[in-house]
Amino acid sequence: MTETRSLQDLIDEHLSALAGLYQLVDGRKPTGEPLTERELKVVTLAVATPLSNKEIGRKLFISVDTVKTHLASAFRKLGITRRHQLAPALAGGAS
């Protein structure tokens, strides 16, 4: 159990470092605003699954445009510009 936790700590440290690098490259900073419940659901599906925006919309019963709006809002709040930056940004303490 201790070995697994140590590995998780190492992963978390690397994700946090990546989040910092993305901020340096993009020049954006998190706004500090919390994600809404719906933004969090969309972001969670975008990070945890290989679903497209269309598939996320179907799963949540919302349009593709609404998925894009929630992702764009989350990106702004997290200080990122790309979908692949979500996991590191979330691990870096952005909420």
Secondary structure, DSSP 4 states (H G I P E B T S, - for coil): -HHHHHHHHHHHHHHHHHHHHHHHHH------PPPPHHHHHHHHHHHHS---HHHHHHHHT--HHHHHHHHHHHHHHHT--SGGGHHHHHHTT--
